[in-house]
Amino acid sequence: VSIEVHTLTHPCPLLHQGKFEQAANVVHGGVDLLSQIKGNIPVAYRMPCCDSMNSLSPRFFAEIFNKTSADGRYLQIDTSVFNITTVKDKSLPREWVVDKDGKERFGKYLEKMKSYVGTIEDYPYPYVINQLCWEFPCVVPSDWEAQNLIGNQNPQMLEDWKRALDVTVHKQGVMNLVFHPHGWSSSAQLVELIDYAQKTYGKKVKFLNFSECAERLNKNLLKGSALRGKDGGDNAVRILDANNDGFMDVLIGEKKLTRIWNPKQSTWTQHKLPFDPRQTLAGVLDKSGAASMVEAKEAGQIWTMQKDGWKGTQANAVKQSGELPSTLKEIRNLISAAEPALGRIIKNEGENTDWYDFTGTMAPRHLLRQLAKGKVLDWESPVLPANPDQPIVLCLTGGLGYESQPKTDGFMLAVDGKDALQFDLSRKFIRWQAKDKSIEVIHLPTWTSGLDSGGYFFFILPKGTIKKDRAIRFSVRSLGAGSRRWFAIDVKQDIAGNLKRFAAKIGKPSSRLGLLRDVDNDGVCELISARGY
């Protein structure tokens, strides 16, 4: 038995009331407290209320989990994300994923939680979050999710748990149960699930605590290494699909070792690791889709995975001159010409909320979702002079987000009361242009997550748009319904200062080689030189 961390006071959600230091203390305090139990070394964490609300967050992993406690202790595993087995997995018998009423067996439990996003789909395996955390995804339903839909100790919950076990054995994954001492499930149901596992699968199923899970990952996958070093920091281990075969491979920095998984033989092929994973930028530079690692120092090498291991080329062998790529040249020109696009908000039929801005900082925003058709976010520019001879470039900071929500027709941008162009979400550099060329919009993300982006919006209007000094009115209108996808404008708009700092970053050499970014949306990253943004 191992006793793991669930915080000291069970706050729901953890990061409520903006008291971040308090949140960190109730997590790390739990680590230190449980470490005082003789023979117990906690390794895992579960977020309070992770099965009933969006209590999990990127900031938790970046600023709490990846740190150490007051006594220098740390964890290796989180188990707060829920894996939904779906009908999209065609390797599974239909009766495992569809119930007797024809509903998705597992997805039905989350239908009542309309905005719940702490999930993944069809991946019952440990995976790495933010380099230092093993995520062991939980099975749907938890007993709370079951009672929320069908009541306490319903036999259907047990039936669905058995099917989840069938799926897990078939996929050779992990099944992490979430249950509580509140009568939502019973001891008898848990015993029956254990009996079913033993009678049906025998030695194919192994019951482990999280300490044993961490031990096996470190021993069998990482050859005795670990994601976190003795001080809790980055131990130069990376898990990625190095050869683009659909299976994860392993880079182990302290052993200078690359391990490539051979799925047909269930064996590893090992190669030397000629670089420190902590000092590289990862991306795809080769059309084969194989991983490339760029040493993050000037005159570094680019290493690309080949059949016989990593092949190195000098960075200057890649198209990388002292000149900026054409896209960056255009961005610099936009920055030099841009004026603020936001003078005042006229109408917001959406909401005011806090979310990550173009710097990755939590900040207040005007936000419009695709919840209902016709809802608008209207604003007006400052008064602008007539432009008979040259285009006008206006700029504001904001974002687009929630890509996992249902796709709709997106948004419509209107200029001075006339519909101009339709757009939707993107986490990449993208441009939209009106059919009559009356306006072009460029979205340049400078912060992204797996679902959202924050960055700059440039609005380019042709010469002659303004005949005499006046403000321009903009409107973004939802064309969709039933989706929480959003467009946002940051409340605070220091465009002159932000663009000045942005321009300095683009043109400033540094010790970093650059960034890998798919700036032209072709599925392969470009190497942005030492003048990367």
Phi, psi and omega in degrees: 000137171237147180249118189250177193266132177225026184076169179278326190234003177055056177285139180230105358276167182301314186266044181275157174064010177069016182265080188291316181299321177297319179298315179298321182292323181287339174280303184292330175297324176295323178298311182293322181295312182289339177289345179280348176288128183301125178082001182251122174238100183295142180233346190233158181224143169232130183288131174305136176062023182292343180265359185230350179203171179277064181277340178279150181205155175302325182295326177302312182292321186284324191240354177238298183302317185282001176263181177244162180284178179300330179266009177083014181269161181205167180250166180245338190229140164244147177220073185228352178267139183257131178265124179258117173281129188234170177289349179289341177278098186283356177280353187255142173301143185300325183292344176282332188248351178235132182274181186295341178268004179083006179270157173299125189301321186256322181296334183299332184290340184257000184296326181285344180259080195297330184250019184283125185233005182280052187224159165232176181231136167056037179220080182275052183227152171297142174215165187262134173246124172055037169073332188245002187232126168277122175263121174257100186294142181276157180271141170266130007265153160285168180291334174293315179299324179292312181294332178295333181258316190234005177095172184292137170053035180290135179302334180296325177301312180297318178301318181287327173297320178297320178292324176297322177293319176303314180298316183297316179295315180302319184267001180054051183246206179238146179235107184253110184279147171240113178217161190227163179269040186244012178085005178289328170230166182242159175301323180297322179293320179294319178296320179295324177295318178296317179298320179297317179298315182293314185288326185273322189237347176054236185285354176291340179250130177236130179267120183231148167273172187290331175298318177292325177296312180299319180299318182289322176299312182295323182282310190270327180268315189258010175055040177091356176272191180201162177297324184248139177284181182298333178270004181087359183272186182294122184259019175063034173253134177227137176249119182202163176273091188289326186250011174059042177256005179090001179237145184283144178239176190228133170247127183238101187297314186292341178255000181052048190229136171247131179241117180256125183278133175254100189295326182291322180265350186054047180226169177251141165253131186249140176228163174291153175248105189272013182212164176270115182303336180287343184248028181230159172252132184257144176184194179239114178249347185253141181296342178291343183089358178295152182289144170238141179238123183254122179296127188274059174207155184297145182062023178285179180254160172250122181251126180238135182288126175241178182299326182259018177119196183281130176251128184256142171226151177292144182301328181285356174279343175274155179299097187205084181265180176289346179279148176287144172306155186303322180298319180290327175299316179297319180297318179297321178295320178297317181299317183292334183262346193288143172239160181300137179268343185248115171262311178203150173279130180266315181209136174228103178269012176261244183209163171251126186209170176256134172202176187289129183268196185294345176259358185082016180258137177295125185210155179289145184216153165270122191228132178241123179260165176268047181281327182213140179294141173093346178293142188231156166234110185250140174214168182231140177284167167297166177295131184242148178284160175301147182233069183289340190244345184209156180296161172255135175243119177245153185216143168215163176256143180187214182187175178224146183193174177076053184296340180283347178285159183305137179283137178234198177282359173086222183234157173244130173262125175248145179236122182052041174084001181246126177302131186244308182205153179257140179212167178213200188286150171201141173252015180235165172302127184208154176229145174236142180227138176294147181300325179270008178061027179282343176199148171233137179240131176244129175252121181241096179290138173241352171220134177222152168237191178290346184233336192231167171217152172227142182176208184256140169248122175255129179249115185249117181247137186291163178300146181086001179297319181251117181278325176215162187307128178191168172271156175253135179260129178246150176215131171251126185238136177288130174258358184243174177214150176077014179231145180263014172303148187218157167240138184222150172240130178294138178296314180271124183234090173260070189296315182300313181291317181295317180292326177297316179292322179296316179299322179294323179293321181296320186263004187261115175297151178212183179284351178275139177296320181156201180234150170259120182211136178278084186281342182246012173060036178258005178089356178236135183286145170263150176270108175276128192293190181301349176265027183297158180247000000 
